[in-house]
Amino acid sequence: MAVWHWLFGDQLGPHFLRTGETGPADDAPVVMVEARSVFRRRRFHRAKAHLLLSAMRHRAAELGDRVHYVRAETYREGLRGAVGDAPVTVHHPTSRAAHDLVSSLPNVRVLPARGFLVPAEAFRSWAGGRERLRHEDFYRWTRHELGLLMDGDEPAGGRWNHDRANREPPPKHAAGLGVPAPYRPREDDIDEQVRADLDRWERDEGIDFVGRDGPRTFPASRREALAALRRFTEHRLATFGPHEDAMLAGDPVMSHSLLSSSLNLGLLDPAEVVGAAEDAWRAGHVPVQSAEGFVRQVAGWREYVWHTYWYFGEDYRHRNALGHRAPLPDWFLELDADAVTARCLSTVLAQVRDTGWTHHIPRLMVLGSYALQQGWDPRAVTDWFHRCFVDGYDWVMLPNVIGMSQYADGGLMTTKPYTSAGAYIHRMSDLCGGCAYRPGDRTGDRACPYTTGYWSFVHRHRTRLAANPRTARAVQGLDRLHDVEQVLRTGRRQDGTPP
């Protein structure tokens, strides 16, 4: 009896069919299941649903007669209908729910995870006995273990971390960085059919989406993903580093790679991605700080998030150290950017509405920071990021939101909450220009919601923040304010309405 190999929708690259001790047989027939129940459970961004279905169907077209592509209500129903009682192999899924499912199915053997650089047992060995699992420590260990951007035993360029060179504000009086545009795919007949199916699901099956489904802007095939990687390393990586934390209203992409969705769909292997960046540096085409900044995102943070998702356990998603329980307002759930007056938040929310993507600083310091200041329920915030971003998966967003963005784990991942007053956004962007609010005002009709929100947050959590050396100065700053009560009244006046 043939042993089938099951490919999930985020296991679409050739490395998921690579044979060997930890892979499927070289002639294994393949089964893929398109489960509509996934889209019934959550209200996903329409562009995210389109990208996922397009990528799955493109992969099925590539595999041809080797694959049995099933459209069913559930994974369990689709797999049973496709292979019956035949034995099945599958690589370790990326979510706990999917892993629980495959582990419960008879005749299914779970193979080790692929699509990551560090094996699970190696991470557990590194983490064992450590009081704190700091990203910087893990990143340096990973670089050394894998020989990434190394000159012998020393880091390339003499530094492990080039953050100081990679935190420049955007160029003044510039609408954009003026770098070559990123790779953009062209839609084809598969995309046309996906769009028709999504229209039909909304019309006839009660499946609802949020956001807009414009022309597809992210790769849906291996060929497209490789083209996007080449475009980035050859034309955009050199300018990535210095302004990677900056924001411009007219240039939301800046020099970012736009490769996260391709990595998280499994279209690209992280080893080839960081290898391409290192090759570009060794060839003298890009400065070391840009190569290091990008390698840090892929080999450092992405790997760290993947492993902490599993290491911290299922209870991690229920963490709420700050006791935040406010519901997300309708305008945020609906991506109603037009209801928002604050230019920074309106601009970023519109980017999410239109494309299902923004880079990491708008996610952390505009969207996440506002949610933190408002005391929104961290589980609801996590779900929102999961649903509304094309690169969002449970393993991606749970540590990023619960730990990094909302500080709901009380400091397991980060040493402080990531939030700021409007001065940070003013310094790192052009988003305050032309805004109805003033970043320096914390009271009055033109009080910046982020500035008022920041001081209200510090006041609300002053005991915890005063005990943390990284945040004690914020409490000292609060104590120097002469108008704290007026700030708090301004904050209460802003509660519940779009800022």
N, C-alpha and C positions, 0 to 999 in steps of 0.2 A: 504494500500500500504506500502510495506517495505521501511524503511529508510536506505539507503546505507551509509557506511562510507568509505571515500576516504583516502588512505594512500599514501603520497608522498614518494619518494625514500630515504628521510632522516628521516622517521618516522617509523622505522622498529622494534622497541622494543615492548615488551608487554605493556608498560605504555601508548602507543598510542591507545590501545584498552581497557584500563581500564575504566570500567563503572562508572556511578555516574552523578551528576548534570552537570559536565563539560566534560562528555565523551559520547561516542556513546552508543546506547542500547546494552544490553548484548548479544543479538542474532543478531545484525546487520550484514547483508552481507557486504563483503568488496570488494572494487574495487581498483585496482592498474593499473596505465597507464605508459607504457614504451614509451616515446615520442622521436622519432628520431630527431625531430626539435631541441631538446636541443643540440645535437651533431653537427648539421649543423651550428648553430649560432656561436659556439666558437670552436677553435681548441684545444681540451682538450688533456691532457696527456693520452696516451693509457692505462697506468696502472690505472689511475683514472676512466676512462670509464669502464674498466674491473671490478674494485672493485664495482662500483655503480650497474652495471647490475647484477653481481654475487650476491650481497647482496639482491637486489630486488627479484631475482628469487629464492634465498634460502628462503626468507620470504614467498613467494607465495607457495613454496613446503610445508613449515610448516603449512600454513593455509589450504591447501588442498581444499576441496569442498566449503569452506566458501568464497573463494576469486574468483573474476572474474578478471583475469590478461589479460590486453589488450595491444597489440602492435600496435601503431598507429603513424601517422606523428606528430600530436599535441595532447596536453592534452585535449583541447576542443573537438576535433574529437573523441578521445578515450573514453572520459566520456560519450558523447552523444550516441555513439554506444553501450556502455555497459549497461547504466541504463535508457536511454531515458529521459523521463520527471519525473522520480521518484525523490523524495526528497533525498538530500545528506547532510551528515555532514562531516566536515573536521577540523582537528586542525590547528590553525593559522600557515600558511606556514612560512618558514624561510627567504624568500626573498621578497622584495617589488613587484617585477614583478609577482611572484606567488600569493602574497596576492591580488594584483590588479585583477589578473585573477579570482580567486575564488570569489572575491567580486562582480565581474561583471556577474557571472553566475546565471541564475534563479534557484530557488529551492535548492540553496546551503547555508547551515548555517555554519558560521565559529565559531568554539569553541576556547576557550583559548589555548594559546601555552602550549606545554609540552616539556620536555627534558631540562628544566632549573630549577634552584633552587629558584629564586626570581621572583615573579609575576610582571607583567608590572606596575600595579597600585602601588605596594610597591616601585618600583624604582622611579616612577614619584614623589611619596611623598617624598622620600629621596632627590631627585634632585631639587625639587621645591625651588626656592629662593636662590640657591647656585650660586655664581659667577663662580666657577670652579668646575668641576666634576672630582676630583682627584681620581685615582684608589686606592691609599692607604686609603683614607677616606672611600670609598665604601667597600673595602675589610674588614676593621675593623668593619664597621657597619654590613656587611653580617655575619661575624663570630659571632658577638654578637647576632644578631637576630636569627640565626639558631643554636646557641650553638655549633659551630664547634671548636674543639680543645680548649675548654674552661675549666678552673678550677674555677667554680663559675662565678664570673664577671671578672675574670682575664684570660689573654691568657695563654695557656699551655706553660710551660717553662719560664714564666715571661716576654716574649717578643711577640709582635705582628708580628715582622718581623725579620727573621733570615738570611737576605741576607748576612750579613757580614761573616757568616759561610759557605755560599753557593756560594762563588765566587772564589774558589781556582783554580789556573791553573792546567793543567793536570800533572800527575806524570812525573818527568823528566826521559827521556830515556826509556819510556814505550810505546809500540805499542798500548796498550789498557788498560782498567781498570781492566781486569781480572775477571769480574763478570759473573755469569751465563747468557747464551744467552736469548734473549726474546723469547716468544712463537711465533712459526711459524706454520701457518695452512698448511694443505695438500689440494691440488686442487682435485676436483672431476669431475663428469660428467657434472655438471652445468657449471663449469669453462671451460671445453672443448668446450661446446656449445657456451658460451659467446665469446670465442676466435675465433671460426669459424664464428660467426655472425659479429664480428668486422672486420675480414679479408674480409668478403663479402661486408660489407658496404664500406670499403676502395676501394675494387676492382670494385664494380658495382654501387655504389650510390654516389660516389664523396665526401664521408665524410672522412676528413683527421685528423690525430692525430699527436702529437709530443711525443718524448720520447719512451722508450722501455717497452714492456709488458712481463717481465720475469715471473717466477713463482710468483703467488700471495703471498704477504708477510703480508697482513693485514686481520683481521677477516672479514668474509662476513656473519656470522650468529651469533645469540645470543649465541649459545653454544661456538663458537670460541672466541667471545668477553669475555665471562666469564672466559674462560681458560686463556686468555691473562691477564685479571685483576688479577687472582689468581697468575699467574707466576710473575707478577710485584710486587705485595705486599709481596709475600712470599720470593722472591729471589733477587729483584733488588731495591726495594724502600729504603732499608737501606743505600745504597751507592749512591742514587740519589742526595741528597742535595749538598754535598761539591763541586762536579764537574759539576753541572748542566749548568754552563756557559762556560765550557771548550770544546775544540775541538781537536780531534785526527784524522789524515788522515786515519789511519788503523782501526778506531773504531768509525764510524759515529753515532752509536746508543748510545754508552756510557751506562749510567744507565737510560736513558729516557724510559718512559712507552710505547710509541707507541700506546696509547689509543685514541689519538685525532680523528682519523678517525672513530673509533667505537662510540665515543660520538657523533660525528657530523652526523653519519648515523642513530643515535637513537637506536643503538644496546645496548648501556649502558645508564643508567640513572645517571646523575652526583651525585645524592644523594647516590647511592650505591657505587660509585667510591670513593668519599671523606670519606664515612663511612668506607670503607675497609681500607683506609689509617689511619684513626683515630684509628680503632680497632687494627691495627698492632702496633701503638705507645703505646696505653694503655696496650697492652699485653707485652710490653717491647721488641718487636722484632726490632724496628727501632728507631733511635734517633729523638728527636723532630724537629731538624732543617730539616731533610729529609721529615718528614710528613708535616711540615708547608710549605716547599718549593713547594711540590706537591699540597697541598690544595690551596695554593695561585694561582697556575696556573688554577685550575678547578673552585673553588668557588669564586676566585677573578677575575683574568683576563678574563677567558672565559665568566663569567656572565657580567662583565663590558662591554666587547666588544659587546655582544648580545644586551644589553640595549642601549648603545650609538648608535648603528646602527639605531635603531628606534627613539631614542630621538632627535638626531641631524637633522633628516629629510632628504628628498631626495636630497636637495641642497648640502649636505655634500660631495657627490661624485664629485662635480665640484670644490671643494676647490683647490686653487693653490696659496697659500700665497707667495711662493718663485718665482712664475712666471717661473717654469720649463716647457719647451715645446719640448725638444729634443726627437726625435723618438727613440725607442728601436732598436739597431742594429740587423742585421740578425743573427749574431753568437749567440746572447743572445736568440732571439726568437726561434732559432733552437736547443737550448741546446747543442751547438757545443763546448763542453769542450776541445776537442783536438786542437781547434784554439787558446786557451788561454795559455799564457806563465806563468802568475802569478799563483803559485802553489795553493794558497788558493782558488782563484776563480775557477780555473780549477777543483780542487778536489770537491768543493761544487756543481758546475754546473754538474759534472758527477754524483754525488749522486742524484740530481734532475732528470737528464736524465734517470738513471737506475731504480730508485725506486719511483719517485714522492714525495720524502720526505727528509727533513733534520730537525734538531731540531732548536729551536728558535734563538740561537745565530748565526749560519750560515745564517739564513734568515735575521736577523736584521743587523749584523755587517760585513757580507761579501757581500751578494746579495743586500740587501737594502741600505747599506752604499755606495756601488759603484754606484748604480742608483742615489742616492741623490747627490753624488759628481759630477756626469756627467750631472746633470740637466735634467734627463729624465722625460717625461710627467708622472705625478703621476697617472693619470687615466689608462695609458697604463701599468704602473708598477703594478697597482692593478689588472688589467685584467690578466696579466701574472701570478701573484701569484695564482689567482683564478683558472686558467686553469691548471697550472702545478703541483699543490700539491694535493695529494689524500684527504687531509682534508680541502681543500679550498672551501668555499662557499661565496656568496656575503656578507652575514652578518659577516663572519669571516674576510675576507680580506679588506673590505672597511675601517673599523676603524684601523685595524692593519697596513695597508699600508698608507692610506691618513693621519692618525693621528700619529701613532707611528713611522713608518719607514721613511716616506718622509716629515714629518712636514708640509704637505700641508695645514693643518688647522690652521697654525700659532700659535699653542700652546693650542688648546682646550683640548687635551688629555694629552700632555706631556709638561714638562717645558723647554725642549731643543731639538734640532735635535740630533738624535743618529747616529753619524758618528765619525770616528777616523782615525788617521794615522796608518801606518803599525805596530807601536810599540804595539798597543793593541792586534792585531792578533798574533804578536810574543810572547807576554806575556801569552796569553790564549790558545795557540795551539802549535802544532809542524809543522804547515803548512808553516812556513818560511824556515825551513831546506831544503836545496837542491834547493831552488828557484833561478831563474836567477836574481832576484832583491834583494836588501838589504832593510830591513824595515826602517833603519835609513837614507837612501839616499833619498833626495828630488830633486836632479838634477843629470844629467849625465846618462850614458848608463844603469846603474844599479839602477836608481831611482825607488823606489817602487811606483806603480800607486796609492796606497792608501795614501801614504804620500804626494805625489805631489797633488793628488786629494783633500786631506783634506785641505791643505793650499790654494789651488785655490778656494775651496768652502768658506773658511773663508774670503778670500779676496773679493770674489764676493758678499758676504752678510754681510760685515763688519759692516755696519750701524745698521742693525737689531740685529746682534750678540752682538755688543758693548752695546746695550741698555738692554740686558738680563743679570741679575746677574749670571746666570748659565753658560753663554758663554763668558762673557766679558774677562775672562783670555785668551781665545783663540785668541782674537783680540790683546791683549797685547803681546802674544807670537808671533803673526804675525809681529807686529811692531818691534820686536827685531831681526827678520831675516835680514841678510845682503844681501840676494840673492833673494829677492822676484820676481824681474823681470825675473830672470833665472828660478825660479820655475814655473812661469806662462808660460814661453816659453816652458818648458818641458811638462807642462800639455797640451798646445795646440798641441804640437808634438804628444802626445799620443791620442788625440781626434780622434774618428772614427775608430780606429783599435783595435782589441782584445788586451787587456793589457798583 
